[in-house]
Each structure stands twice: as C-alpha cells, then as structure tokens.
C-alpha cells in the first residue's frame, strides 16, 4: 500500500491527505460536541414565583432579605402584610385578607415571605399555581435557647423561670396550658409555624402524617445549621445566580447573650420539643440526600467557598467594621434591627466613601426586616399610608 501511495502524483496525494484530515477532524468534532451535549445540563429557567415559610429563630430574616432583594432586582411583586402590620397575621392561621391588596390583585404576587402560620388552602389562593414552596428548620436545641433569650419577655413560660436550664429542668412548672397562645415560642415552635398543634401528643402515626403532608406542601426544606450549604442548594433548585443568594447575616445576636445549655438540658429539649426534634431529624436527612443526588459533596464544597469569597469581597466593599456590631455601635439608627428580650441584636455600619449605586446595593444587604418591609410597601403602594417604621433614604 505504501508503494502505491508513493507512486501517486502529488496533487492526488495532497487531496487524499486533506480528506483523511477532514474525516478525522469531523469525527473528533462530533465526539467533542456529543460530549459537550452530554456534559452540559439543559439550561434551567429561574423561578420567580416563590413562597417561603418564615419560621422563627432559624436565620429566616436573612432569607427574607435575599428574597426582597430578588423582588426588587427583577421588578417582582411581594405579598406584603396589610396596613400597619409586619406579619401576615401571625400567630393566627393565615387567611388571604392578611395580604395588602389581595382583593384587587388576586394571584398576581411573585414572592411571599413575611411571618405567617401556614395554612395551605389560603396561601394557594394568593400564590400562582407554579409557585415554588420552601422553608427552613434549625436544630431544636439551639433553637430553644435562642427563643428563650429573644422571647423572654413575651412567653410567660420563659419569663417565670430564671434561665433556660432552670426552665428545661421542669418545663411544666412554668408552661401552663391556659397560656398556650403566648407560649408558642416555648414548645415545638416550628411545628406551630407549619400550621400544626404544638401541644399535640407525640404519636408515631400522627407525626408520620405531618411529615408526609409537609413533603407534599413544600418542594424544599433547608437547614439553618448548614446555612451556606442551604444557599447553594437553593440557588441550584431555583436556577438563580450566586449573587441572588449572597447575604450578610441578619438578626443575629451578640455572643454574650448566649446561655450555655447543660448536657442534661440538651437531652430534655429533644423530649420537650419532640415534635420539632422529629421534624428536624427527618428533613436534615432529606436535605443531605437531596444534595448528594443533585450537586454532589465535592461541587458543594467548591460552591460554598465561592459564596464565602464573594461575601468577604462584599463585606470589604460595604462595611466599615468588616463585621456586625452591637446595637450601641450602630451609627445610622434607621439601620438598627428590632431588639427583643435580653438579646443584643447586631447590625452593620456602612462605609462613608461609597458612590450612590454601591451605597444602594450595600444598604439593601444590611437593612433589617421591618425597615425593608416598610420600604417595599412604600414602593408597591405609594398612595397608601406607609408603615410605622422609617427606612434609610
């Protein structure tokens, strides 16, 4: 064959080589494009109809801020509390007239995320058919301690006891059935937020039915103890960008106000708040299963690092102190978060040298929940009387 090839004239030889080269190029190109088709997932469409069940003391104020910024960024509408309210009727079970303008707007809201007690049939009347539903849970041990400090003056069960360990040593000494409306923060508070009876008996069949129902009602349940991982899972599930889930931690408190639980107290929380404990265990498992099935742990770690680097970058751009500060050190009082109980709720100071656009972006990242609700309300309803809390100009 090689002798025959050598005896061919140069033009034919060249033509032959060109054809071989083109054939190889075609095959390589084909395999490359096929590999690309296999490797690149089908582009997803960002979800813009989202309902977030905002649970108490679970980093949910930070998520509300993320959702409000998303609302503004994409010129969406939020289902906001009617009139002078800041909650959607909480602790009452949610009904549609807790939402501003529902009678005229019907289902034309994109985002719903202020505190409410979940009532699916009524929420469905407010939100579109293709709405994405999600919520967040937190380890009940950390949750109860946080609630104790924050709601010390609100829940009679807490105010009657000296500290959280004394309360947990014999909760029934302080928790009286007749005060149940004011004691929702003192026992199974997440169970209550999801619309169920926080004083219900711990019955296996009942618990299983609630877990099944919750899985039907919500597309995703995040875990506050793994907040950054939760944000990456949320970003993937909603098909959002990294900047859509970037955040500064809001409504957190200074470490001095944290009460250390004894090991006995920790075990007692699991029994006292057994409904919350079982809810948490179930969805903590499904959270990690979901991550392994969709993102994988390796990719998750990489994206969590990206999130933290971006966050650090923004903190350097926006913040005077590079971190949250105690209430006494917050210079702009319109950025002071709501203070409750003996918790010292932290806030932020912005740098003085920011240009207008950067200032606006930075302000939105640090603005506390009540001020942001007021601000969005004034944007959506400019002709109505504003809410009774000032926001930064």
N, C-alpha and C positions, 0 to 999 in steps of 0.2 A: 504493500500500500504506500509506503513512504517513497519508493522509487517512482511509482505512478505520480505521486503528489509533486515530486521534484521535477518531473518532466512536463508538468502543466505550464502553460505560458503565464507570465507574471500577472496580467490583468485578471485572468480566471482565478489564479491563486489568491490574489487580493480579495476578489469577490467572495470566494469560499471562506476566507478568514473573517471577513466582515459579517457574513451570515452566521458563522459559528458564534462570534462575539455577541451579535444581536440576540441570537437564541438564548445564550447564557444570561445576557442582561435581562431578557424578558422573564426567564424562569426565576432569576434572583429577585427581580422586581415583583413578580407575582407572589413569591413566598413572603417577601418583606411586607407587601400590602396586606396579605392574608393574616400575617402575624399581627400587624397593626390592628386589623379589624377584630381579631380575637382579643388583643390586649386592651384596646380602649373601650371602656364600658359605654353603653348608649348614653348620650348626654341627657341629664335629667332636667326637669323643669322646676325652678324654685317655687316652693309652696308659699302662697301669700295669704291663705285663709287658715288662721291658726288660733286655737283656743288652748290657753294654758291655765290649768287649775292651780292657783297660787296657794300653796299650803303655808302654814305658819312656822317661822324659825327654821327654814330649810334652804337658805340662800335664795329664796324666791324673789326678793326685791331686786337682786342683781339680774335675774332673768327678766323681770318686768322692765328694767331699764334697757336691756337688749331688745326686747320686743317693741318698746316705744320708739327707740332709735330706728328700728327697721320700719316701723309705721311711717315715720317722718321721711326717711331716706327714699322710700318708694311711693310716697304720697298715698298711703292707705288710710282707712278709717278704723278707729278703735271703738269698741262698745264700752263707753265710759259710764261711771256712776252718775245717776241723775241728780240734778240740782246741786246742793251744797255737800253731797256725800262724797266719800273717798273709797268706800267699799260698795260692792254690788249686793247690798242688803245683808251682808254677814252680821251676825250668825244665823239670821233667818234662812230658810231654804230658798234658793234662788227662784225668782219669778221675773218675767220679761219687763215689768214696769220699773224694775231697779235700774234699767239702762236708759240713758238720756236719748230721747228722740225715737224710741223703738216704734211707737205708733205710726210715725211717718216713714221711718227708714226701713222697717221690716228686717229682712235678712241681709241688708247691704252693709254689713260690717266685715272687716277682714280679720281684725285682731281683737281678742278678748283675754284680759289677763289680770284685772284687779281682783282683790279678795272676794270670793263668794263661796257659799256652801253648795256643793254640786247637786244639781237636780237635772238629770239628762234631758227629760222631755221638754223642760222650759228653755234650757240652753240651746237645744236643737232648733227652737223657734227663732232664735236670734242669729245663729250662725248658718252659713251656707252648707249644702249637702256634702261638698267635698272638703270640709274643714278637717284639719289635722289636729287631733287632741293629744295633749301630753301634760304630764305633771312631774313632781319631784318628791322624793322621800328622803328622810335622814335617819340615821341610827337613833332609835328612841332613847338610848341612854344619854347621848349628847343633847338630844332634842329636849328632854325633860329638864335637864339642868339649865339650858338656855331659856326655856319658857319660865322656869321658876324665877330667875333673876329679872326677866323682862316684864312678866305679868304679876310680879309680887304684890302690887297694889290693886290689881284687877280681880284676881281669882281668890275668893275667901279662903280656900284650902291652903293657898300659899301664904297669905297674909297672917293666918292664925299660927303658923309654925315659924320657928327661929331661923332655920336654914334648910337646905334641900335634903341633907342627910336625916335631920330630925323628921321632916315630912315623910320621907320614904321608910323610916323605921316603923311607922304605924299610920299610913295614909288615911285610914278610915276614921281616925281620931279627928282629922281636920277636914276631910272631904265628906260633906253632908249632901245627901240625895236632893234635898229641897233647894240647894243652891246650884243645881246641875247646869242651869243656863249660864251662870257666871264662872263655872268651874270647867268649862270645855277645854281650857289650856292645861288643866291639871291631870287629865287622864285620857289616853287614846285620842289626842287632838287631830292626828292625821286621818284616822278613821272617821271622825266627825266631819272634817273638811270634805272628804269624799262622799258625804251625804248620809252616813250611817250612824247608828246609835252607839255613842262612845261608852255607854254603860251596859252594853249587851253582854250576855253570858258568853264565855269562851267555849263555844260548841263547834266541834270539828266540821260538821255538815254546813253550819251557818257560815263559818269562816271560808270554807271552800266555795260556797255560792257567791260570796262577796268578791273573792279573788277572781272567779270566772267572770263575774259581771264587770269588774274593773278592767280586765283584759279586753272585754268587748267594747267598753266605753272609751278606752284610751289606746292610741297607737303606740305610745312610748311612755315609759316611766323612767325618769333619770334618778341618779343617786347623788345627793349633796356631798357625801363623804368623798366622792371622786368627781369633784366639780369640773375640772379641766377635761377629764375623760368624757364626762357628760356633754360638755360643749362640743367636743369633736363628734360624738355620736349624733348630737342634734344637728350639727352642720351637714353631716352626710345624709341624714334622714330627710332633712328639709331641702337639701340641694342648695345650701347657702354658701356664701364666701366666708373665708376666715374672718374678715373684718366685720361680718354680720354677727359673729358670736364673741368678738373681743370684748373685754369688760374690765372695769375696776370693781373690786369687791365693795358692795354697798350694805349698809345697815348692820355691819359687824360691830362688836363692842371691844372695849379695852380689856386686856388680859387680867387686870387687877380685879375685875368683877366676876371672874370665873370661879365657881365654887367646886373644889375637888370632891368627887364622889368616892366614898369608900368602896372596896370590892363588894361588900355586902349590899350597899345601895345599888350598885350596878346590876346585881342579880335580881334585886327587888323590882327594878324598873321593868325587867322582862316579864315579871308576873303581873305587876300592877297595870302595865300597859301592854298586856299580852296580845291584844288585837292589833295594835300598831307593830309590835315585835314580829308577828307572823306576816303581816303585810310587807314589812321591810325585808324580811328574810326571803320571801317569795320573789319580790321584784329586784332584789340585789342579785339573785341568781339569774333571772331572765335578762337583766342588764348586761352581765358579762357574757352570757350566751349570745346575745344579740351582737355584741362587739366582735366576738370570735367568728360569727357567721358572716358579718358584713365587712369589717375593716381589718381584723386581724391584730394581734397584740403588737407586732413589730411596727406596722404602719401607724397604729395608735400612738405608740411612744414617740415616733418621729413627729407626728402632727401636734401632740401635746407640747413638745419642745418648740415647734414653730409658733404655737399660740403664746407660750410664755415669753419667747423672744420678742414677738410683736407687742405684747403687753408691756414689757420692760421699755421698749422703744417709745411707746406712747406715754408711759409714766415720765420718762425723761423729757419728752416734748411738753407735756401738760402741767406736771405737778411741781410745786415749789419745794415740797419736802421729800419728794420721791416715794411717799407712803401716806397712809391715812393718819390723821391726827385726832387727839381727844377733842371733845366739844368746846372746851375753853380756848383752844388754839385755832378754831376755825374763824378766819378773818371776815369773810363775806357771810353775813347772817342769813342771807337768802339761800345759802348752800348748807345750812345747819339741818341735820336729819332730826326727825321726831325722836324725842327722848322718852323712855318709859322705864318704870321701876327703878332699880338701882343700877341698871345697865348704862354705861357711858358709851353712847353710840358714836362711832368715829365718822369723820368726814374728811374733806380734802381742801387744800388751798391751791389755787391755780397760779401759774407763773404770771408775772406782770407784763412781760415783753411779747405777748402773743399777738399776731396780726388777727384781724377780725374773723376770718374764716376758721383759723385754728382755734381761736377762743371759743367760737360757737361749738365746734366739734368736741373740744375738751369739756366745756360746760355740760354738754349733754351726757357725757360719760360719768360725771360726778353728781349730777343733780338728783337729790333724794326723791323717793317715790311720791310723796304728797305734792311736792313742788312740780314734778313732771306731769302728774295727773292734772293739776291746775293749769299748767301751760298748754298741754294738749287740748284740754277742754276749751280754753280761750281761742285756740286755733280753729277747732272744729265748730264751735258755737260762738262766733264773735259778737252776735247780737244778744246773747243771754248774759245774765249776771254771772260774773266769774266766781270761782270757788274761793273760800276764805283763807287762802294761803298765798303769799307772794312768791314769785319765782324770779330768777335772775333776768335782768333786762338784756 
